[in-house]
Amino acid sequence: MQLNYYQREDQVLLAVDCIIFGFDKKNLKVLLIKRNFEPEKGKWSLIGGFLKKNENLDEAAARVLETLTGLNDIYLEQLHTYSKIDRDPGQRTISVAYYALINVDSHQFDGIQIDSAKWFKLKEAPDLIFDHNEMVEKAMARLRRKAMTKPIGFELLPEKFTMRQLQNLYESILGKKLDKRNFINKINSLDVLIKLDEKDMTVSKKGAYLYVFDKDKYEKKVEEEGFSFKL
Amino acid sequence: MQLNYYQREDQVLLAVDCIIFGFDKKNLKVLLIKRNFEPEKGKWSLIGGFLKKNENLDEAAARVLETLTGLNDIYLEQLHTYSKIDRDPGQRTISVAYYALINVDSHQFDGIQIDSAKWFKLKEAPDLIFDHNEMVEKAMARLRRKAMTKPIGFELLPEKFTMRQLQNLYESILGKKLDKRNFINKINSLDVLIKLDEKDMTVSKKGAYLYVFDKDKYEKKVEEEGFSFKL
């Protein structure tokens, strides 16, 4: 049965916009696209698309991400819905922002599928269209909070990583230098990494041991005693 | 300029639904409304409304709340946007859920303005239409998290409250009994309450001292040293 107490003109366009974070072992990056249509043609933008009739918002965000990256198994989380009346000068559009974490080192990742897209170091990211700067800021705040309470950072790391890379990641997310010895002690006390018998020889003559995240152990610990990554 | 790469049929109805929490000094409650139209006529529902052309989502949620409560200065926070294709069997509707915290003891509050609305203890709340149960659960999870890190609970308390009422509130939010002595010690160590020279004589012969929340002190503490309500 159709309801009749609303009018067709109450309808709005609903978009998703994705804040895509990646990590290149040194810096946290965000994936942006150069806009090739008006308004704001030529400016940098988040990657977005409109919600279709046959999908929910999570599916719309996953579709947009797959188009851009070829990946269909990305960490994706709804962030916030933006609705300022004039946020898009073209036509009133409400946008649901999602943030995604990509392991750019994954063998499934062939790189970006769209020429006008580019990774930027967060610190060097250009000004974005509409309210997209605000979206990125909110995503960073969420990432900071999540990274303290969940092992979310491992979504951004290669499967095998050095302690230095893990520290680089947390420093990028938290936006501050961490003391190396304290960091290593803290991570070791969490007891969720497996140290491999294998070194990354590209970082120094001596090399640096590689680690993997022990997801099973982590989940068991959470169940038994709770868990916090607070550094 | 109008964009033309989308179609009018991509448009959707956008609603807001509000999870309204109140606290009667003993129990955490949620405000529900009996639905008087199809589909699901006669069932209990969150309070909602459609987004209008001339307002953003925050304004829409505030408008819905004011219609129901007469209050226009309510703590209100966007929660999550729900978009399952068939969530509303009437017509595809996307809903942005907000949660609100009401001080039901405030002198500005004249009670509910709509006859079909009613407060329910959370534990005794009926089954709700659509995905509204899911919304209430998510709001509770958010409230639990927030109550541990921000003094958000004071939005629900009367201006002057007893230590027992504060403990009741935290027990309601966290869904577990707290040890009285530990609770009082923890709250005292936070040092953000002012003990008044005034007692609530309705609770016992001896009465119980009343407290107020010292917002200025709290804000100063947050600025200087951060803050956590972890109990």
Chai-1 contact restraints between the chains, C-beta under 6 A:
chainA,res_idxA,chainB,res_idxB,connection_type,confidence,min_distance_angstrom,max_distance_angstrom,comment,restraint_id
A,M1,B,E38,contact,1.0,0.0,6.0,A-B,restraint_1
A,L3,B,G90,contact,1.0,0.0,6.0,A-B,restraint_2
A,Y6,B,F50,contact,1.0,0.0,6.0,A-B,restraint_3
A,D10,B,F50,contact,1.0,0.0,6.0,A-B,restraint_4
A,Q11,B,Q11,contact,1.0,0.0,6.0,A-B,restraint_5
A,Q11,B,L13,contact,1.0,0.0,6.0,A-B,restraint_6
A,V12,B,L14,contact,1.0,0.0,6.0,A-B,restraint_7
A,L13,B,Q11,contact,1.0,0.0,6.0,A-B,restraint_8
A,L14,B,V12,contact,1.0,0.0,6.0,A-B,restraint_9
A,E38,B,M1,contact,1.0,0.0,6.0,A-B,restraint_10
A,F50,B,Y6,contact,1.0,0.0,6.0,A-B,restraint_11
A,F50,B,D10,contact,1.0,0.0,6.0,A-B,restraint_12
A,N56,B,S83,contact,1.0,0.0,6.0,A-B,restraint_13
A,N56,B,K84,contact,1.0,0.0,6.0,A-B,restraint_14
A,L57,B,S83,contact,1.0,0.0,6.0,A-B,restraint_15
A,T81,B,T81,contact,1.0,0.0,6.0,A-B,restraint_16
A,T81,B,V96,contact,1.0,0.0,6.0,A-B,restraint_17
A,S83,B,N56,contact,1.0,0.0,6.0,A-B,restraint_18
A,S83,B,L57,contact,1.0,0.0,6.0,A-B,restraint_19
A,K84,B,N56,contact,1.0,0.0,6.0,A-B,restraint_20
A,G90,B,L3,contact,1.0,0.0,6.0,A-B,restraint_21
A,Q91,B,Q2,contact,1.0,0.0,6.0,A-B,restraint_22
A,Q91,B,L3,contact,1.0,0.0,6.0,A-B,restraint_23
A,V96,B,T81,contact,1.0,0.0,6.0,A-B,restraint_24
